Amino acid sequence: MLFFCLGFGRQKALHSGAVPDVFAHPIDASTRYCAVFGFPVRHSASPAMHNAGLAALGLNWRYLAFSVPPQQLKMALQGAAVMRFVGINLTVPHKLLALPMMDVLDSSAKAWGAVNTVRFEGRTGDRPWQPLGQWSEAEEPEQVRAHGFNTDADALIRALDEDLRWQPEGRSVLLLGAGGAGRVAALRLAASGVRQLYLINRTRDKAHAVAVEIQQRYPGCKVSVDYPMEPVDLILNATSLGLKSTDPLPLDLERFPLHRSGAVYDMIYRPMETALLEAARRAGRPAANGLGMLLHQGTRALEIWTGRPAPVEVMRRALWEHVYAA
Ligand code: ATR
């Protein structure tokens, strides 16, 4: 969401418009379900976004949210499979835990080492596996399996392009954070041809571990665990600093002032403008928050479950309204 160039009023206008009535089709015995599992999950915006998307596609499906403690994730996934859920999204703290619980991993889950989207698939006899979302209602599959995907990594690249007109090839990035989200972002950027990555993390060893992994897997990308001496093309915040108004900035402005970066992306989307984004605006830098990344991990998940193009603009509006206008 590129809101600083557009201004809040214009941004709001862009996102206004009717969100489909998610109750237009009543729940009945044919209704199919998908859900997000998190712990906690109370603040998830995914149900609002996905239910609007499902309604726009005219599907008799619903998207729910469940608070699942990590030690019960396996049971919850098995329960969802038994109840013929179409699919599941996983959020903190389940994305790594779920990896060994999958029956099969898509190349995206293998490459980025995390699962945020599960598609349940069924088959009868030795026929090919079919996504349960596309399974004919008249028939019951004999077997069901969980197929794990990662849609977070590609969503970052798509959001950077859409919100900042920023492409990774040949560019340099100062990446703040080497936790789960930071590691995936670093690997995805390196895989997309970023020339130079600078990694900063409170726990330096974690940044070192990510640097080593990148050097092994993407030797064409230079990595330093330090602040850059020269300007960079992008600062990307993948830490949780900024969620609270009392948080310090995720970078040391004395070591690296914001005017030395071409653009700033903050994966945080609530609040709409973090202290880092506010500082970027004051420094006159193009900046965007993480709503676009949340949107596109969701639109891709919906496509994986339905086999149909996602109604992106409907989902964008529903997400924006839920997060900022509610
Ligand atoms: P996620 O899956 O969202 O990335 P995470 O793996 O817990 O969550 O990572 C959180 C990130 O925010 C990490 O980079 C973390 O730094 P550490 O690796 O040192 O824990 C960073 N972070 C969280 N709280 C922080 C704080 N108070 N100061 C600096 N960095 C912080």
Boltz pocket constraint, residues with backbone or C-beta under 6 A from the ligand:
constraints:
  - pocket:
      binder: B
      contacts: [[A, 92], [A, 176], [A, 177], [A, 178], [A, 179], [A, 180], [A, 181], [A, 182], [A, 201], [A, 202], [A, 203], [A, 204], [A, 206], [A, 238], [A, 239], [A, 240], [A, 241]]
      max_distance: 6.0
